[in-house]
Amino acid sequence: MKAEKAIGHGDNATTAQDVTNPGLDREKYGDPNVTMQALAWMGKNDVQMVECPKPKVIEDRDVILKITGSTICGSDLHLLHGSVVEMQKGDILGHEFCGIVDEMGPGVKNLKKGDRVVASFQIACGDCFYCKKKLSSQCERTNSNTIENAMYGGRTAGMFGYSHFTGGFAGGQAEYTRVPYGDVNLLKLPDDVPDEKGLYLSDVIATSWNCVVDTGVKEGDVVAIWGAGPIGQMAAEFAFTNGASRVIMIDANWRLDYMKEKYPRVETLDYSQLKGTKAVVFKLKEMVDGRGPDVALECVAGEYPKGWLHTIELMTGLETDTSEIVNECIESVRNFGRVGITGVYVGYTNHFNIGSLMERGIRLIGNGQAPVHLYWDDLLKKIQKGEIDPLTMVTHRVRIEDMAKVYHIFDKREDHMQKVYVQTKFSAPPCAGSPALTTY
């Protein structure tokens, strides 16, 4: 594979080279004398633990982390399933991770070896038009992919471990990770925030917070949330934090029971017990004054069809994403309601109900790529004050050696696995409240 250079808006563009598989060029991208364990994508529904070189500093503002904690995100499952384009065999996965500074380039000024840090899942330069506004998810300098630019009419920031569509950077489900612009994309963790809590500032906490505030949840709102996974769970908590009077969670299976246990105020709706293509819409109207919720938050994704038509269209490549859940959201909310999309959608969809959107004045907001840097400091303070406890969503602590097995358990929603903390040989002992280690 040839090295990829970033978009090049100025002199500070970083290199998005194939460090996703440093074994391809040990001298250029990896330390030829040190190996590490990492989880690599080897094909559709196939992830494997591999041994590969430790990444090395190749640019002035690089930081090499010893990984002390990582996790699996629901969006990682889209990579597993092969539904995200531009995956290459050997790519190292994982976009949520924390660690200890091991090495630095000479351009990194605000960190020192041994610092505990959490990484933003997106890679921002800190200096471009969007980064100056702390809108880090839209950095102009860290993603050179021309396919994304053509599909979307613009680029998003590079991301760790999320295909060459987002720049081709190695992820953090490994024992070491290279962080470009380390002085921008790493947040120091204070002593009173253990890794098991600080880790989730990497993505899930900021993404859930953005989902709620970007969609405008306010005092008195009734909020419906599709998807009771970790993002949906935290979005429910944050909806109440921002004044929602009611939160209704739509899902099926044990996840609804988990929500009832953790958040007794949350009302639940089991879609699997309803019949008819509009059953969820009708039920939500019935539950909320005949008008429907003020806000709908889509925390599922576009790869899960409910009916035969979208199943066929997805299988035959006639669309990349199903519109069914987004349509449910649009049709369920009251007139002039708001719909936020946080679940992963990668391309195009058919049968989208644009008429309801236009005629009823619905606000449809894409907020899946949360600008992590915009919220980092405030959310860290909320964790310190005990206003947010990330451990409410963490059900399992696992070893990095078991990651390939854990991916499939998480995918099948087995063992009541909601969110995991993945430890490495560099991890500190578990903090108070951390789940006991489970081996597979």
C-alpha atoms as one frame of an Amber mdcrd trajectory, in Angstrom:
protein
   0.000   0.000   0.000   1.185   3.517  -0.689   1.367   6.134   2.024  -1.540
   8.579   2.073  -0.950  12.264   2.684  -3.589  14.370   4.366  -5.681  16.987
   2.647  -2.900  19.572   2.845  -4.716  22.800   3.753  -1.480  24.428   4.981
   1.781  23.141   6.326   0.346  21.354   9.364  -1.338  18.477   7.516  -0.519
  15.146   9.136   0.371  11.849   7.520  -2.448   9.301   7.357  -0.151   6.481
   6.379  -0.734   2.766   6.708   0.081   2.565  10.377  -3.145   0.607  10.450
  -0.881  -2.287   9.557   2.694  -1.308  10.481   3.829  -4.802   9.568   3.596
  -3.723   5.917   6.615  -1.469   6.366   8.331  -2.062   9.711  11.126   0.408
   9.063   8.882   3.278   8.026   5.886   2.941  10.337   6.869   0.615  13.168
   9.631  -0.196  15.590  11.339  -3.263  14.056  12.605  -4.339  17.481   9.393
  -4.202  19.542   6.160  -6.092  18.868   2.708  -5.702  20.356  -0.685  -7.367
  20.370  -3.484  -5.689  18.435  -6.944  -6.513  17.133  -7.070  -6.467  13.325
  -9.897  -6.631  10.806  -9.247  -9.569   8.480 -12.464  -9.542   6.462 -16.218
  -9.414   6.889 -17.184 -10.806  10.331 -13.548 -11.759  10.956 -11.388  -9.985
  13.552  -8.220 -11.530  14.970  -5.543 -10.789  17.522  -2.262 -10.272  15.677
   1.354  -9.537  16.559   2.756  -6.477  14.811   5.402  -3.799  15.375   4.938
  -1.117  17.987   4.258   2.219  16.217   6.986   4.838  16.322   7.165   8.616
  16.268   7.295   9.758  12.649   6.157  13.393  12.965   7.058  16.165  15.392
   3.724  16.251  17.211   3.239  12.482  17.502   2.707  10.804  20.862   3.073
   7.054  21.386   0.760   5.742  24.112   0.972   2.637  26.205  -2.686   1.641
  26.125  -4.184   1.076  29.572  -7.809   0.822  28.523  -9.986   0.522  25.439
 -13.516  -0.600  24.667 -15.863  -1.776  21.924 -18.341   0.726  20.530 -21.559
  -0.181  18.750 -20.135   1.587  15.702 -17.272  -0.942  15.671 -19.848  -3.565
  14.740 -20.414  -1.810  11.421 -16.743  -2.409  10.666 -17.058  -6.027  11.743
 -20.008  -6.494   9.391 -18.180  -4.883   6.494 -20.792  -2.150   6.100 -18.234
   0.678   6.255 -16.309   1.175   3.031 -12.522   1.260   2.607 -11.589  -1.385
   5.162  -8.345  -3.210   4.398  -7.143  -6.537   5.713  -4.882  -6.032   8.712
  -6.351  -2.689   9.820  -6.035  -2.228  13.595  -9.388  -1.353  15.164 -10.545
   0.748  18.082 -11.382   4.442  18.404 -11.887   4.763  22.190  -8.798   4.424
  24.354  -6.730   5.869  27.171  -3.136   5.321  28.156   0.212   6.545  29.430
   2.543   8.745  27.385   5.490   6.583  26.345   7.262   8.616  23.637   6.797
  12.065  22.066   7.968  14.057  19.088   9.886  17.293  19.720   6.858  19.431
  18.794   4.724  18.233  21.739   4.960  20.858  24.476   2.181  20.261  27.003
   2.751  16.605  27.891   5.486  14.565  29.513   6.371  10.904  29.619   4.225
   9.091  32.160   1.169  11.356  31.882  -2.200   9.575  32.036  -4.370  10.693
  29.136  -7.502   9.880  27.171  -7.559  10.223  23.382 -10.267  11.869  21.327
 -11.665   9.324  18.845 -11.270  11.882  16.082  -7.936  13.359  15.043  -7.872
  17.156  14.932  -5.055  19.515  13.964  -6.075  22.295  16.349  -5.442  25.074
  13.829  -7.892  24.852  10.901 -11.211  26.715  10.499 -13.218  24.086  12.405
 -10.606  23.246  15.034 -10.339  26.904  16.070 -14.039  26.638  16.980 -13.358
  23.299  18.766 -15.493  21.531  16.147 -12.884  18.779  16.087 -14.981  16.216
  14.206 -14.734  18.292  11.047 -10.978  19.007  11.003  -9.853  19.908   7.497
  -6.336  18.497   7.698  -6.453  14.930   8.921  -8.434  12.944   6.360  -7.224
  12.656   2.792  -9.898  10.235   1.576 -11.261  11.367  -1.783 -14.203   8.935
  -1.780 -15.652  10.486   1.380 -15.194  13.952  -0.071 -17.060  12.960  -3.239
 -19.898  11.178  -1.389 -20.502  13.796   1.271 -19.513  17.028  -0.418 -16.832
  17.533   2.207 -14.480  15.669   4.499 -14.724  14.842   8.166 -11.767  14.532
  10.520  -9.542  11.492  10.553 -10.535   8.846  13.063  -8.653   6.150  14.908
  -9.300   2.586  13.807 -12.231   3.379  11.546 -11.183   2.464   8.006  -9.356
   4.377   5.290 -12.628   6.223   4.655 -11.660   8.286   7.701  -7.960   8.535
   7.035  -6.433   5.106   7.664  -5.139   5.552  11.217  -4.400   2.610  13.501
  -6.792   2.199  16.404  -6.411   1.740  20.131  -7.481  -1.883  20.554  -3.795
  -2.600  20.899  -0.959  -2.341  23.404   0.451   0.840  21.821  -1.042   3.530
  19.580   0.413   6.491  17.716  -1.558   9.712  18.285  -0.910  12.462  15.700
  -1.143  16.009  17.071  -0.855  14.502  20.517  -0.817  17.928  22.155  -4.321
  18.517  20.726  -5.950  15.079  20.809  -4.996  13.923  24.296  -6.634  15.118
  27.519  -4.803  14.687  30.818  -6.686  12.652  33.408  -6.475  13.911  37.002
  -5.724  11.524  39.841  -9.361  11.477  40.998 -10.595  10.142  37.628  -9.527
   6.511  37.130  -9.049   5.068  33.657 -12.317   3.152  33.925 -14.169   6.475
  34.023 -11.883   8.691  31.962 -11.747   6.279  29.020 -15.299   7.026  27.926
 -14.557  10.711  27.359 -12.936   9.398  24.190 -16.310   8.976  22.484 -19.449
   7.643  24.141 -19.938  10.351  26.770 -19.255  13.244  24.394 -21.329  11.629
  21.642 -24.312  11.073  23.929 -24.058  14.596  25.315 -23.867  16.068  21.817
 -26.856  14.000  20.740 -28.961  15.600  23.458 -27.758  19.207  23.407 -27.386
  19.449  19.618 -30.976  18.273  19.147 -32.096  20.908  21.621 -33.546  18.880
  24.489 -34.899  21.403  26.985 -37.025  21.775  30.095 -40.290  19.843  29.886
 -39.550  17.949  26.659 -40.739  14.401  26.099 -37.853  12.501  24.508 -38.039
   9.161  22.680 -34.790   7.248  22.157 -34.324   4.408  19.677 -31.653   2.007
  20.946 -30.891   1.080  24.569 -27.178   0.524  24.052 -24.523   2.610  25.830
 -25.149   5.712  23.676 -28.904   5.494  24.183 -28.448   4.866  27.890 -26.246
   7.913  28.416 -28.512  10.000  26.169 -31.412   9.118  28.467 -29.430  10.268
  31.493 -28.381  13.490  29.778 -31.940  14.178  28.573 -33.077  14.228  32.193
 -30.048  16.366  33.091 -31.223  18.921  30.519 -34.755  19.029  31.864 -36.724
  16.378  29.965 -39.983  15.541  31.726 -40.213  12.047  30.225 -37.867   9.681
  28.393 -39.207   6.712  26.417 -36.726   4.029  25.330 -37.505   1.866  22.279
 -35.693  -1.466  21.966 -36.196  -5.153  22.745 -34.676  -7.931  24.891 -32.723
  -7.591  28.143 -31.485  -4.094  27.370 -34.869  -2.662  28.321 -34.692  -4.474
  31.664 -31.215  -3.018  32.152 -32.582   0.466  31.542 -35.406  -0.068  34.050
 -32.866  -1.153  36.654 -30.455   1.748  36.100 -33.023   4.465  35.367 -36.446
   3.707  36.884 -37.828   6.977  35.485 -37.295   5.800  31.902 -40.394   4.383
  30.217 -39.802   1.482  27.854 -41.374   0.341  24.603 -40.616  -3.143  23.287
 -41.006  -2.876  19.524 -40.833  -6.667  19.155 -44.214  -6.953  20.883 -45.955
  -4.644  18.406 -47.425  -5.582  15.035 -47.634  -3.489  11.902 -45.230  -1.253
  10.011 -46.443   1.876  11.812 -46.920   0.254  15.215 -44.129   2.138  16.990
 -45.389   5.447  15.599 -48.978   4.780  16.685 -47.912   3.619  20.138 -45.767
   6.688  20.781 -48.619   8.962  19.686 -50.861   7.127  22.105 -48.326   7.463
  24.930 -47.821  11.226  24.420 -51.133  13.092  24.170 -51.901  11.868  20.659
 -49.241  14.231  19.259 -46.019  12.343  19.937 -42.739  13.226  21.648 -41.042
  16.600  21.264 -37.716  14.976  20.420 -36.601  11.687  18.854 -32.999  10.496
  19.183 -31.836   7.797  16.778 -29.089   5.778  18.535 -29.241   2.574  16.465
 -27.800   2.909  12.910 -28.796   2.381   9.315 -27.723  -1.206   8.701 -30.575
  -2.969  10.530 -33.615  -3.474   8.262 -36.996  -4.324   9.767 -38.887  -5.225
   6.592 -38.240  -7.398   3.529 -37.933  -4.502   1.047 -34.978  -2.836   2.741
 -33.430  -6.234   3.465 -33.337  -6.950  -0.269 -32.145  -3.461  -1.184 -29.283
  -3.624   1.306 -28.275  -7.106   0.172 -28.251  -6.118  -3.488 -26.424  -2.813
  -2.965 -29.383  -0.638  -3.945 -28.871   1.347  -0.746 -26.236   1.476   1.974
 -28.611   2.334   4.833 -32.228   1.643   5.659 -34.509   4.612   6.324 -37.001
   2.714   8.489 -35.940   3.915  11.926 -35.333   7.491  10.780 -38.830   7.465
   9.267 -40.220   6.192  12.570 -38.506   9.053  14.355 -39.814  11.671  11.908
 -43.361  10.336  11.926 -43.476   9.835  15.703 -42.582  13.333  16.868 -45.149
  16.096  17.123 -45.388  18.771  14.441 -42.298  21.008  14.609 -40.530  18.280
  16.594 -36.803  17.559  16.433 -34.997  14.407  15.326 -31.311  13.799  16.018
 -29.332  11.088  14.226 -26.442   9.685  16.244 -26.493   6.088  14.962 -24.011
   5.412  12.146 -25.221   6.029   8.574 -22.574   5.795   5.867 -24.203   6.538
   2.520 -27.599   6.568   0.847 -31.097   5.394   1.680 -34.357   4.754  -0.159
 -37.996   5.481   0.753 -37.134   8.406   3.015 -40.244  10.265   4.162 -39.178
  13.722   3.059 -42.832  14.765   2.785 -43.451  14.403   6.518 -40.229  16.258
   7.224 -41.201  19.217   5.062 -44.948  19.408   5.615 -44.838  19.056   9.412
 -41.817  21.287   9.982 -39.618  18.575  11.475 -36.021  19.519  12.279 -33.679
  16.680  11.249 -30.199  17.020  12.738 -27.143  14.875  12.029 -25.090  14.818
  15.216 -23.301  11.476  15.162 -19.810  12.901  14.731 -19.683  14.756  18.039
 -17.036  17.491  18.359 -15.344  15.865  21.345 -12.997  18.803  22.020 -15.966
  21.157  22.457 -17.223  19.238  25.491 -14.145  17.535  26.986 -13.318  19.908
  29.819 -16.893  20.333  31.086 -17.656  16.619  30.935 -14.448  15.781  32.796
 -15.514  18.186  35.555 -18.932  16.514  35.713 -17.215  13.160  36.253 -15.033
  14.663  38.971 -18.103  16.083  40.724 -19.955  12.774  40.488 -22.614  14.245
  38.178 -21.715  11.585  35.581 -20.734   8.047  36.499 -19.607   6.202  33.368
 -19.485   2.931  35.299 -23.303   2.765  35.191 -22.991   1.454  31.628 -19.942
  -0.810  32.137 -20.946  -4.434  32.615 -17.722  -6.284  31.776 -13.966  -6.039
  32.234 -12.044  -8.193  29.745  -8.494  -8.888  28.580  -7.162  -7.590  25.288
  -6.201 -11.192  24.482  -9.920 -12.068  24.365 -10.987  -9.191  22.121 -11.806
 -11.256  19.039 -14.228 -13.392  21.073 -15.655 -10.361  22.854 -16.513  -8.679
  19.531 -18.836 -11.540  18.607 -20.395 -11.720  22.080 -21.070  -7.983  21.928
 -22.441  -8.281  18.403 -24.907 -10.990  19.435 -25.871  -9.134  22.633 -24.967
 -12.184  24.668 -23.928 -12.383  28.320 -25.866  -9.134  28.972 -22.857  -7.207
  27.673 -23.605  -3.485  27.578 -20.183  -1.789  27.673 -16.752  -3.287  28.274
 -13.467  -2.098  29.692 -10.545  -3.800  27.936  -7.390  -4.081  30.024  -3.816
  -4.582  28.808  -0.545  -5.489  30.515  -0.128  -1.758  31.236  -3.473  -1.317
  33.030  -3.690  -0.241  36.659  -5.572  -2.441  39.141  -9.365  -2.069  38.862
 -10.878   0.978  40.511 -13.756   0.817  42.986 -16.965  -0.146  41.184 -15.260
  -1.701  38.171 -16.711  -5.069  37.122 -14.647  -8.144  37.971 -12.484  -9.523
  35.174 -14.230 -11.982  32.859 -12.094 -14.260  30.708 -13.298 -15.953  27.534
